[in-house]
Amino acid sequence: MTGSVSVVIPARNEAGTIHDVITNLSRQDWVDEVVVVDNASTDDTAEAARAAGARAIHEARPGMGHALRTGISAARNDWIMKVDADLRDFDISLFANMAAARADGVGLIKGNWHDPANNMLMTRLLVRPFLRRRLPGLAGVAAPNSGLYLLDRRCIAHHEITGSYAADLDIMLRVHAAGAAVRDVDIGRIDHAQRDLDHYGAQAETIMDFLLDTAGHGLTEEIVVLVGDGRDLATSGLGHCAVRARAGAIVTIFVRDPDDAVALLLREAFAAYPTVSLLPLSQSGAFTPRGPERRLCLLAPHPGSHDPAALRAAIALRARLLAERVEACELLLMPVTRNGAPPAPFHADFAFDVSKGVTIRQRVRDRLSTLGRGTGGAFGHRETFQSFGSLPSALRQDLTGVPAEAAAQSRAL
């Protein structure tokens, strides 16, 4: 795969090194532009960058992730190479190995470098053990913590990248969750300037905080929503979908008419999230998991709602997926209502904190109100669901057409 590459360099007080880095990069025929993000520098970093021929922009919020977000958004190409501003005495031509490794389905190419003076403590003692336990699909990446990489920004919601030093890891986890491949290639020896233990200790704490927070997001579990009217999702479940989309998970929403006014509002609300798609309910039977671990959570209206067709479609989809050995496939029921009260008998046994998704949810609800198509439902920071398995056996039998005893035997097999 060929095409132009934008190089983004987050830089804070790097006036002494940035000129040489830019000059070396600009000589490469695969580099289309160099964007330096001056991250609240107190020296002449921006001026030195411009003098070397780069485009320099400012990001006042300190933090490598803030600078990286700004640079990725400002770049004119979709393929973005992130490079450090303090590299000295390196063979820049080896960076072409990353550009050459682009291929269909690949979203991130990590540069695997070696430094005889760096024993990679954070990678060996922190990052790799986390990946082995939580994200085994990334356990084979040789350089998971490398800050030198090539990203296809179309894969992820790059405006949601964490603002901290953990941004490089965040990008890798988001690409993986989106179902795109993460690769790494050798880029030779790079001698980094050595830092003191306090510096590395602060970095380790930042990474640990990020990993502990990320572990609870279930990044590789896809959300699949089946509803008739888009208002059903706005009533219950939209906050949870928004939280998962912001974290980088895949969200697929099936609605009866994907072109009606409500569905268009949902599409607009998630336009900046490439892992979210909105499709006709009639296509739900052909759904195929896109994530790296084939883990799914289905959301559908509770059987006490006004429109059981979406729930029946969800039940049929779950049955097919289970038959295809997609074992992690939970079906949760949303208390869909139009009068402000949950349908009876609704017994919540799942609850999710949706505080990080309330802005998107409220935006959709406000727009619906202006259209005269408001919704009921709670407006708090938690959304509740009932598991399909907790429904009375007679009701489950009526919905599936399978006797409860036969269903239990099928699950046991």
C-alpha positions as CSV (number, residue, x, y, z in Angstrom):
1,M,0.0,0.0,0.0
2,T,1.3,3.4,-1.0
3,G,0.3,7.0,-0.3
4,S,1.4,10.1,1.5
5,V,2.3,10.1,5.2
6,S,1.9,13.0,7.6
7,V,4.5,13.0,10.4
8,V,3.3,14.4,13.7
9,I,5.8,15.4,16.4
10,P,4.5,16.4,19.8
11,A,7.2,18.7,21.3
12,R,7.7,20.5,24.5
13,N,10.9,22.5,25.0
14,E,12.8,20.7,22.2
15,A,14.3,23.7,20.4
16,G,17.7,22.1,20.6
17,T,16.8,18.9,18.7
18,I,13.7,19.6,16.6
19,H,15.5,21.1,13.6
20,D,17.6,18.0,12.9
21,V,14.7,15.7,13.3
22,I,12.6,17.7,10.8
23,T,15.4,18.0,8.3
24,N,16.1,14.2,8.3
25,L,12.4,13.4,7.9
26,S,11.8,15.9,5.1
27,R,14.4,14.2,3.0
28,Q,12.3,11.0,2.8
29,D,10.2,10.7,-0.3
30,W,7.3,9.0,1.6
31,V,6.9,12.0,3.9
32,D,4.3,14.5,2.6
33,E,4.3,16.9,5.6
34,V,5.8,17.4,9.1
35,V,3.5,18.8,11.7
36,V,5.1,19.9,15.0
37,V,2.7,20.4,17.9
38,D,4.3,22.9,20.3
39,N,2.9,21.6,23.6
40,A,3.1,24.7,25.9
41,S,6.8,25.2,25.4
42,T,8.7,27.9,27.1
43,D,11.5,28.0,24.6
44,D,11.7,28.5,20.8
45,T,10.5,25.1,19.7
46,A,7.8,26.5,17.3
47,E,10.2,28.9,15.7
48,A,12.9,26.3,15.2
49,A,10.3,23.9,13.7
50,R,9.1,26.5,11.2
51,A,12.7,27.4,10.3
52,A,13.3,23.7,9.4
53,G,10.3,23.7,7.1
54,A,7.6,22.1,9.4
55,R,4.1,23.3,10.1
56,A,4.0,24.3,13.7
57,I,0.8,24.5,15.7
58,H,0.2,25.2,19.4
59,E,-1.5,23.1,22.0
60,A,-1.7,24.9,25.3
61,R,-2.8,21.9,27.5
62,P,0.3,20.1,28.7
63,G,0.3,16.4,28.0
64,M,1.6,14.3,25.2
65,G,-1.9,13.0,24.4
66,H,-3.4,16.5,24.1
67,A,-0.6,17.4,21.6
68,L,-1.1,14.1,19.7
69,R,-4.8,14.7,19.3
70,T,-4.2,18.1,18.0
71,G,-1.6,17.0,15.5
72,I,-3.6,14.0,14.2
73,S,-6.6,16.3,13.6
74,A,-4.5,18.9,11.9
75,A,-2.7,16.5,9.5
76,R,-3.8,16.4,5.9
77,N,-3.3,12.7,5.4
78,D,-5.0,9.7,7.0
79,W,-1.8,7.8,7.6
80,I,-0.1,9.5,10.5
81,M,3.5,8.7,11.7
82,K,4.2,9.8,15.3
83,V,7.8,10.6,15.9
84,D,9.6,11.8,19.1
85,A,11.1,15.3,19.0
86,D,14.3,14.4,20.8
87,L,15.7,11.6,18.6
88,R,19.5,11.9,17.9
89,D,21.8,10.0,15.7
90,F,19.3,7.6,14.2
91,D,18.9,6.1,10.7
92,I,15.7,7.8,9.7
93,S,15.5,5.8,6.5
94,L,14.5,2.7,8.6
95,F,11.3,4.5,9.4
96,A,10.3,3.6,5.8
97,N,9.9,0.1,7.0
98,M,6.7,1.2,8.8
99,A,5.4,3.0,5.7
100,A,6.1,-0.1,3.6
101,A,4.2,-2.4,6.0
102,R,0.8,-0.7,5.3
103,A,-1.8,-3.2,4.1
104,D,-5.6,-3.6,3.9
105,G,-6.9,-4.4,7.4
106,V,-3.9,-3.0,9.2
107,G,-4.6,0.0,11.4
108,L,-1.3,0.5,13.3
109,I,2.4,-0.3,12.7
110,K,4.6,-0.1,15.7
111,G,8.3,0.7,15.3
112,N,10.3,-1.9,17.1
113,W,13.6,-0.3,18.1
114,H,16.5,-1.4,20.4
115,D,18.6,0.6,22.7
116,P,21.5,-1.2,24.5
117,A,21.1,1.2,27.4
118,N,17.4,0.7,27.8
119,N,16.1,-2.5,29.5
120,M,12.5,-1.7,28.7
121,L,11.3,-2.1,32.3
122,M,7.8,-0.7,31.8
123,T,7.2,-2.9,28.7
124,R,8.4,-6.1,30.4
125,L,7.0,-5.6,33.9
126,L,3.8,-3.6,33.2
127,V,2.5,-3.5,29.7
128,R,3.1,-7.0,28.5
129,P,1.7,-8.7,31.6
130,F,-1.5,-6.6,31.3
131,L,-1.9,-7.5,27.6
132,R,-1.4,-11.2,28.3
133,R,-4.2,-11.2,30.9
134,R,-6.6,-8.7,29.4
135,L,-6.0,-8.4,25.7
136,P,-4.3,-11.6,24.5
137,G,-4.8,-10.7,20.9
138,L,-2.0,-8.1,21.5
139,A,0.3,-10.3,23.4
140,G,2.4,-11.1,20.3
141,V,3.2,-7.4,19.6
142,A,6.9,-7.1,20.2
143,A,7.0,-3.3,20.9
144,P,3.6,-2.5,22.5
145,N,4.9,0.5,24.3
146,S,6.8,2.0,21.4
147,G,6.1,5.7,20.8
148,L,7.2,5.5,17.2
149,Y,4.4,4.2,14.9
150,L,2.3,4.7,11.9
151,L,-1.5,5.0,12.4
152,D,-4.5,4.9,10.0
153,R,-6.6,7.6,11.8
154,R,-9.7,6.4,10.0
155,C,-9.9,3.4,12.4
156,I,-10.5,5.2,15.6
157,A,-12.1,8.2,17.3
158,H,-8.8,10.0,17.7
159,H,-10.4,13.0,19.4
160,E,-11.0,10.7,22.4
161,I,-7.4,9.7,22.9
162,T,-6.4,10.2,26.5
163,G,-4.5,13.4,27.1
164,S,-1.7,11.8,29.1
165,Y,1.6,10.0,28.4
166,A,-0.5,6.8,27.9
167,A,-1.8,8.1,24.6
168,D,0.5,5.7,22.6
169,L,-1.0,2.7,24.4
170,D,-4.5,4.1,24.1
171,I,-4.2,4.3,20.3
172,M,-3.0,0.7,20.1
173,L,-5.9,-0.6,22.2
174,R,-8.4,1.4,20.2
175,V,-7.1,0.1,16.9
176,H,-7.2,-3.5,18.3
177,A,-10.8,-3.0,19.6
178,A,-11.9,-1.7,16.2
179,G,-10.9,-5.0,14.6
180,A,-7.9,-3.7,12.7
181,A,-4.6,-5.4,12.9
182,V,-1.6,-4.1,14.9
183,R,1.8,-5.0,13.4
184,D,5.4,-4.1,14.3
185,V,8.5,-3.8,12.2
186,D,12.2,-3.4,13.0
187,I,13.5,0.2,12.8
188,G,17.0,-0.5,14.1
189,R,18.9,1.1,16.9
190,I,17.9,4.3,18.6
191,D,19.8,5.8,21.5
192,H,17.5,7.7,23.7
193,A,18.7,10.2,26.3
194,Q,18.6,8.6,29.7
195,R,16.2,10.0,32.3
196,D,16.2,9.7,36.1
197,L,14.2,7.2,38.1
198,D,11.6,9.8,39.1
199,H,10.8,10.5,35.5
200,Y,10.2,6.8,34.7
201,G,8.3,6.3,38.0
202,A,5.9,9.1,37.0
203,Q,5.4,7.5,33.6
204,A,4.8,4.1,35.1
205,E,2.1,5.5,37.4
206,T,0.4,7.2,34.5
207,I,0.4,4.0,32.5
208,M,-0.9,2.0,35.5
209,D,-3.7,4.4,36.0
210,F,-4.7,4.3,32.4
211,L,-4.6,0.5,32.2
212,L,-6.7,0.0,35.4
213,D,-9.3,2.4,34.0
214,T,-9.3,0.8,30.6
215,A,-9.6,-2.7,32.0
216,G,-13.2,-2.0,33.0
217,H,-14.3,-0.8,29.6
218,G,-14.5,-4.3,28.0
219,L,-13.0,-2.9,24.8
220,T,-13.2,-6.1,22.8
221,E,-16.8,-6.8,23.6
222,E,-19.1,-5.6,20.8
223,I,-22.4,-3.9,21.4
224,V,-25.2,-4.9,19.0
225,V,-28.5,-3.0,19.4
226,L,-31.8,-4.1,17.8
227,V,-34.7,-1.7,18.0
228,G,-37.7,-0.8,15.8
229,D,-37.9,2.9,16.3
230,G,-34.7,4.8,17.1
231,R,-36.6,6.4,20.0
232,D,-36.4,3.1,21.8
233,L,-32.7,3.4,22.0
234,A,-32.9,7.0,23.1
235,T,-35.2,5.9,25.9
236,S,-32.8,3.3,27.3
237,G,-29.4,2.1,26.3
238,L,-28.1,5.1,24.4
239,G,-25.9,6.2,27.3
240,H,-24.3,2.8,27.4
241,C,-23.7,2.8,23.7
242,A,-22.1,6.2,23.9
243,V,-19.8,5.1,26.7
244,R,-18.6,2.1,24.8
245,A,-18.2,4.1,21.6
246,R,-16.1,6.7,23.3
247,A,-13.9,4.0,24.8
248,G,-13.3,2.6,21.3
249,A,-15.6,-0.5,21.2
250,I,-17.5,-1.6,18.2
251,V,-21.2,-0.7,18.3
252,T,-23.7,-1.8,15.7
253,I,-27.2,-0.4,15.8
254,F,-30.1,-2.0,13.8
255,V,-33.3,0.0,13.4
256,R,-36.3,-0.6,11.2
257,D,-35.8,2.5,9.0
258,P,-32.2,3.8,9.1
259,D,-33.2,6.8,7.0
260,D,-35.9,8.3,9.2
261,A,-35.4,11.5,11.2
262,V,-34.6,9.7,14.5
263,A,-32.1,7.3,12.9
264,L,-30.4,10.3,11.2
265,L,-30.1,12.0,14.6
266,L,-28.4,8.9,15.9
267,R,-26.1,8.7,12.9
268,E,-25.2,12.4,13.4
269,A,-24.5,11.8,17.1
270,F,-22.0,9.1,16.4
271,A,-20.5,10.5,13.1
272,A,-17.1,11.0,14.8
273,Y,-16.9,7.4,15.9
274,P,-15.8,5.1,13.1
275,T,-16.5,2.0,15.2
276,V,-20.3,2.8,15.3
277,S,-22.5,1.7,12.4
278,L,-26.3,2.1,11.9
279,L,-28.0,-0.5,9.7
280,P,-31.6,-1.7,8.7
281,L,-33.1,-4.1,11.2
282,S,-33.9,-6.4,8.2
283,Q,-30.1,-7.0,7.9
284,S,-29.6,-8.2,11.4
285,G,-29.8,-11.8,10.5
286,A,-26.6,-11.5,8.4
287,F,-24.6,-9.8,11.2
288,T,-21.0,-11.0,11.6
289,P,-18.8,-10.0,14.6
290,R,-16.0,-7.7,13.6
291,G,-14.1,-7.6,16.9
292,P,-10.9,-9.4,17.7
293,E,-12.3,-11.8,20.3
294,R,-15.9,-12.5,19.1
295,R,-17.4,-11.3,22.4
296,L,-20.8,-9.6,22.1
297,C,-23.6,-8.0,24.2
298,L,-27.0,-7.7,22.5
299,L,-29.5,-5.0,23.5
300,A,-33.1,-5.3,22.6
301,P,-36.5,-4.0,24.0
302,H,-38.0,-5.8,27.0
303,P,-40.9,-8.1,25.9
304,G,-43.3,-5.8,27.7
305,S,-42.6,-3.0,25.2
306,H,-44.9,-2.0,22.4
307,D,-42.9,-3.6,19.6
308,P,-41.7,-7.2,20.1
309,A,-40.3,-7.6,16.5
310,A,-36.8,-6.3,17.4
311,L,-36.6,-8.6,20.4
312,R,-37.5,-11.6,18.3
313,A,-34.8,-10.6,15.8
314,A,-32.3,-10.4,18.7
315,I,-33.3,-13.8,20.0
316,A,-32.8,-15.3,16.5
317,L,-29.5,-13.6,16.1
318,R,-28.3,-14.8,19.5
319,A,-29.3,-18.4,18.7
320,R,-27.3,-18.3,15.4
321,L,-24.3,-16.8,17.1
322,L,-24.3,-19.4,19.9
323,A,-24.6,-22.2,17.2
324,E,-21.5,-20.7,15.6
325,R,-19.6,-21.0,18.9
326,V,-19.7,-17.3,19.8
327,E,-20.0,-18.3,23.5
328,A,-19.8,-14.8,25.0
329,C,-23.1,-13.5,23.8
330,E,-25.3,-11.9,26.5
331,L,-28.8,-10.6,25.6
332,L,-29.9,-7.7,27.8
333,L,-33.4,-6.2,27.7
334,M,-34.0,-2.4,27.7
335,P,-36.9,-1.0,29.6
336,V,-38.3,0.7,26.5
337,T,-41.3,2.9,27.2
338,R,-43.1,6.0,25.9
339,N,-44.8,7.1,29.1
340,G,-41.9,7.4,31.5
341,A,-42.5,4.1,33.3
342,P,-40.6,0.8,32.7
343,P,-42.7,-2.0,31.2
344,A,-44.0,-4.6,33.5
345,P,-42.7,-7.0,34.6
346,F,-39.2,-5.5,34.3
347,H,-36.7,-6.7,36.9
348,A,-33.3,-5.0,36.5
349,D,-30.3,-7.2,37.2
350,F,-27.7,-5.3,35.2
351,A,-26.7,-1.6,35.7
352,F,-24.0,0.5,34.0
353,D,-22.5,3.8,34.8
354,V,-23.1,6.0,31.8
355,S,-21.8,9.3,33.1
356,K,-19.3,9.4,30.2
357,G,-22.1,9.1,27.7
358,V,-24.7,11.4,29.0
359,T,-23.7,14.3,26.8
360,I,-24.3,12.3,23.6
361,R,-27.5,10.9,25.0
362,Q,-28.8,14.3,26.1
363,R,-28.0,15.9,22.7
364,V,-30.1,13.2,20.9
365,R,-33.0,13.6,23.4
366,D,-32.9,17.4,23.1
367,R,-33.1,17.2,19.3
368,L,-35.9,14.7,19.5
369,S,-37.9,17.1,21.7
370,T,-37.5,19.8,19.1
371,L,-39.0,17.4,16.6
372,G,-41.9,16.7,18.8
373,R,-40.7,13.1,19.2
374,G,-39.6,13.1,22.8
375,T,-38.8,10.0,24.9
376,G,-39.5,8.8,28.4
377,G,-36.9,7.0,30.5
378,A,-34.6,8.0,33.2
379,F,-32.1,10.8,32.8
380,G,-29.6,9.8,35.5
381,H,-26.0,8.5,35.2
382,R,-27.0,4.8,35.3
383,E,-28.9,2.7,32.9
384,T,-30.5,-0.6,33.9
385,F,-31.2,-3.8,32.0
386,Q,-32.7,-7.2,32.5
387,S,-31.0,-10.3,31.3
388,F,-33.0,-12.5,28.9
389,G,-32.2,-15.5,31.0
390,S,-34.0,-14.0,34.0
391,L,-37.4,-13.8,32.3
392,P,-40.0,-16.4,33.4
393,S,-39.4,-19.6,31.6
394,A,-42.9,-19.6,30.1
395,L,-42.3,-16.1,28.6
396,R,-38.9,-17.2,27.2
397,Q,-40.6,-20.3,25.6
398,D,-43.2,-18.1,24.0
399,L,-40.6,-15.8,22.5
400,T,-38.2,-18.5,21.3
401,G,-40.7,-21.3,20.5
402,V,-38.3,-23.7,22.4
403,P,-39.4,-25.5,25.6
404,A,-37.4,-24.4,28.6
405,E,-36.1,-28.0,29.2
406,A,-34.8,-28.3,25.6
407,A,-33.2,-24.9,25.8
408,A,-31.4,-25.9,28.9
409,Q,-30.1,-29.1,27.3
410,S,-29.0,-27.2,24.3
411,R,-27.0,-24.7,26.4
412,A,-25.4,-27.6,28.3
413,L,-24.2,-29.2,25.1
